Amino acid sequence: MSTKTDKIDRLAELTARSETSTGASLWVEAFRRLRSSKMAIIGACVIALFVALAIVGPWLAPYSAEAQTWRNEVFRNQGIFVGPRAENWFGLDHLGRDEFSRFLVGARQTLLVGVVATLLGFTVGALLGGLSGAALTLGGRVGRRIDTVVMRFIDMMLALPSLLLAVSVAAVLGQSLTTVMIAVGVVQIPIFARLLRGAMLAQGGSDYVLAARALGVRKRRIVFSQILPNSLSPVIVQATLCLATAIIEAAALSYLGLGNPDPAVPEWGVMLAQSQEFFDAAPMLAVYPALGIIITALGFTLLGEAMREALDPKLRS
């Protein structure tokens, strides 16, 4: 847990330093660095391709993703599958469905799960982190108690392995696509909460906060109109990284059979789980969704790490 929390606190600290050490806008300087970063450019290109595929993929699919048009050509019990050919670029799955069409349609489901789960974790985590940070910044006995209660709850969540926590939540809620979104979102909550709280505490010692206090501005107004808005930068950066982990964890839950109960609806994690039984006879059925998951997660990770480095004052030229 210490390594995970150290990384979160470090990002919050770096953002506060970046905003106080220069007169230029944090995002303006970060964007300048990102434009010259090969890692950021590659990550952005991968993400743009994935998003475009998720949006227009269902219309580009040459066949229905659920139609078992070529079922008579596949004999899974005998290990006879149809590989890539002119009319089926990725071949056929175990039920005679076009694998390429299912791959394209599955991209939308994968993106939907990742985005909704991250938004859920971001919203709830920001509420808890903002409450804790505001309570501690405003001070007083009640504020310290609120911060203690919230952060001990967050620390308990961080102490659990993320995948184990997601599997536990999914097992309690039952098998469904909504369950996967909630389970993965719950895993992200403590990350966003601790990060926002740390950023707010770091911003509390900034020059503009001291100046506002010297002018007699009320603490509550300083917290909610100045400190909180200026503390959201590291949370937004973390959201990019969490999208990558959300896609991987959602695929893992689907692989374990906790995802969408309708196997006809394509999703990369479900496709990967269905191909396990036929891996010896048709390994490419597992390779296609696995590559999609790996490359997409890599794109979000590259962009997120590049944004994290752009916030680091030690790397500024």
C-alpha positions, 0 to 999 in steps of 0.5 A: 500500500505504501508504494501506491500511496507514495505515488499518489501523494507525489503527484499531488505535491508536484502539481502544487510545486509546478503552480507556485514555481512559475507565473505561467499556466500549469496546463500551458507549460505542460502542453508545451512539454507534451508536444515535444514528447514522443511518448505523449504523441504515440499515446495520443495517437493510440487513444485517438485510434481506439476512440474512433474505432469505438465510435464508428466501429459498429458501422464499419463492421461488414457483418452482424456481430451476433449472426452465426452465418458460417456455423456450418463451417466450424466444428469446434468439437473436432478442433476445426476452425476457419482462419483469416480469409477474404470475406472474414479478415480475422476468421470465424469464432467458435459459433461461426461469427465473423471475428473482425465484426465482433472485434470492432463492435467490442471496442465500443463496449470496452471503451464504455466500461472504462469511461463509465467506471473512471467517471464513477471513481472520479466523482465519488473519489473527488467528493470524498477527497474534497470533503476531507481536504476542505474539512482539514483545511478549514481546521477545527476539531470537527474538521479533523475528525471528518478527515480522520474518518474519511481517510481511514476508510480510504486507507482500508480500501487502498490496503486491498489489492485492486483486482481482489476488491473489484472481484469481491464487489462484482461477486456481491452485486451479481453478473452484469455489465453494470456490475463491472462498471461499478466494481472497477469504479469502486477500485478507483475511488480511493485513488482519486480521494487521496490525490485530491486531498493531498493536492488541496493540502499542498495548495493550502500553503501557496502564496495566493492562499496566504495573500487571500487570508491577509486580505481577510477573505473567509476560509470557506470561500478560499477553499471552495473558490480557490484551493479546490479548483486549483487542485483538480489538475493532478486528478485529471492526469490520474484519470488518464492513467486510471482509464488504462487500469479500468480497461484491464480490470474490466477485461479481467472481470469479464474473463472471470465470468463476472461481466455481461451475462449475454455471451452474444454481445461482444466485448474484448474481455468476454471474447478473450474468455470464450477463446480460452477453451479453443486456444490450442486449435485457434489461438488467434481468437485470443490474440485479437482481443488481447492485443486490443486490450494491451495496445489500448491500455498502453496508449492511455498509460503512455499519455498519462505518464507523459502528463505526469512528467510534464508536471514535474518541475525537475524535468523542466528545461 
